[in-house]
Structure formats: structure tokens, C-alpha cells
Amino acid sequence: MTDGTPGKLTLIYESPGADTLDMNDNLALAPWGDLILCEDGPGSQYLRGLTPDGQIYDLARNAHKDESEFCGACFSPDGKTMFVNVQKPGFTYAIEGPWASLRA
């Protein structure tokens, strides 16, 4: 807080285990208010969304044979395009919505 008052951190989601959410080490704030989480664990690699009320959902799975991690998710200034990297073989993807239908 800018006025010197301490802030408050609220836990909205805690993964029950690696089957649900595995070793996320990158996150981005989506234009629609969700967090986008990049997984970095063994096995299949996912981009997951986390809603402000604590609901988690799959956004994408890395189908490349190397199953390398997603990283560096970010959005274009207009919020229409999400950019995300896959470490190996070093690809960057530009993914367009429609984002409004994710939680429909």
C-alpha cells in the first residue's frame, strides 16, 4: 500500500498435488482477470488458467514430442493475443482467443 498500511495476501488456490498443478514457475495476468500458469514439471506440460474465485482449468497442452516446459506467457497490449514460449526446441507461439468463451 502506498499509504504505509500493510497489504493482505489471500490464498485462493492450493494444488492438492502434481496431478492437478505441477511445478509452475511462470505466471501472467490475463486481460480478463485470470492468472495464466506455465507448468515446469515432468511429463505433459500445460498452460493452466486460475480464476479469481479459485477455479483451475486447462488452457493448452504442449503436444511437441520433447514435452518441454511453457514459459514467458504474456499478452499483446490489446489483450487479443497471448504469446508463450516452449523452451525446447525454442518456439514462441502467438495464440488468439476468443478468450471470453474460456469460462462459458
C-alpha positions as CSV (number, residue, x, y, z in Angstrom):
1,M,0.0,0.0,0.0
2,T,1.3,3.4,-0.8
3,D,0.0,4.9,2.5
4,G,2.2,2.6,4.6
5,T,-0.7,0.4,5.6
6,P,0.3,-3.3,5.3
7,G,-1.3,-5.2,2.5
8,K,-3.1,-8.5,2.8
9,L,-2.3,-11.7,0.8
10,T,-5.2,-14.2,0.3
11,L,-4.7,-17.8,-0.8
12,I,-7.3,-18.5,-3.4
13,Y,-6.0,-21.9,-4.6
14,E,-3.6,-24.6,-3.3
15,S,-2.8,-27.5,-5.6
16,P,-3.7,-30.9,-4.0
17,G,-0.8,-32.4,-5.9
18,A,1.2,-32.7,-9.1
19,D,-1.7,-34.3,-11.0
20,T,-3.6,-31.0,-10.7
21,L,-0.9,-28.4,-10.9
22,D,2.8,-29.3,-11.3
23,M,5.8,-27.0,-10.6
24,N,4.6,-23.7,-12.0
25,D,7.3,-21.2,-12.3
26,N,5.9,-18.5,-14.6
27,L,2.6,-16.7,-14.4
28,A,0.9,-13.9,-16.3
29,L,-2.2,-11.8,-15.6
30,A,-4.8,-12.3,-18.3
31,P,-6.8,-9.3,-19.6
32,W,-10.0,-11.0,-18.3
33,G,-8.6,-11.2,-14.7
34,D,-7.4,-14.8,-14.5
35,L,-3.8,-15.9,-13.9
36,I,-2.1,-17.9,-16.6
37,L,0.2,-20.5,-15.1
38,C,3.1,-22.2,-17.0
39,E,3.9,-25.7,-15.8
40,D,7.5,-26.9,-15.4
41,G,7.2,-30.5,-14.1
42,P,8.0,-33.9,-15.5
43,G,5.6,-35.4,-18.1
44,S,3.0,-33.4,-20.0
45,Q,3.3,-29.6,-19.8
46,Y,0.2,-27.4,-19.6
47,L,-0.8,-23.8,-19.6
48,R,-3.5,-23.5,-16.9
49,G,-5.8,-20.8,-16.0
50,L,-6.8,-19.8,-12.5
51,T,-9.9,-17.7,-11.9
52,P,-10.2,-15.1,-9.1
53,D,-12.6,-17.5,-7.3
54,G,-10.0,-20.3,-7.3
55,Q,-11.2,-22.5,-10.2
56,I,-8.4,-24.0,-12.3
57,Y,-8.8,-25.0,-16.0
58,D,-6.6,-26.3,-18.8
59,L,-5.8,-23.7,-21.4
60,A,-3.3,-25.7,-23.6
61,R,-1.0,-28.7,-23.6
62,N,2.4,-28.9,-25.2
63,A,1.9,-31.7,-27.8
64,H,5.5,-31.4,-29.1
65,K,7.4,-34.7,-28.8
66,D,10.0,-33.1,-26.4
67,E,7.3,-32.1,-23.9
68,S,9.4,-29.1,-22.9
69,E,8.0,-26.5,-20.5
70,F,5.9,-23.5,-21.3
71,C,7.4,-20.2,-20.2
72,G,7.1,-16.4,-20.5
73,A,3.4,-16.1,-21.2
74,C,2.3,-12.5,-21.9
75,F,-0.4,-10.7,-23.8
76,S,-0.4,-8.1,-26.5
77,P,-1.4,-4.6,-25.4
78,D,-4.9,-5.0,-26.9
79,G,-5.3,-8.3,-25.0
80,K,-6.3,-10.3,-28.1
81,T,-3.1,-12.3,-28.5
82,M,-1.2,-14.4,-25.9
83,F,2.4,-15.1,-26.6
84,V,4.0,-18.1,-24.9
85,N,7.4,-19.8,-25.3
86,V,8.3,-23.5,-25.3
87,Q,11.9,-23.9,-24.1
88,K,12.9,-26.8,-26.3
89,P,13.1,-26.6,-29.3
90,G,12.8,-22.8,-28.7
91,F,9.4,-21.9,-30.2
92,T,7.3,-18.9,-29.5
93,Y,3.6,-19.2,-30.2
94,A,1.0,-16.4,-30.7
95,I,-2.4,-17.7,-29.6
96,E,-5.6,-15.7,-30.3
97,G,-8.9,-16.0,-28.4
98,P,-11.9,-16.0,-28.2
99,W,-10.9,-15.6,-24.5
100,A,-14.4,-14.8,-23.3
101,S,-15.5,-18.3,-24.0
102,L,-13.0,-20.0,-21.7
103,R,-15.2,-20.0,-18.7
104,A,-18.6,-20.1,-20.5
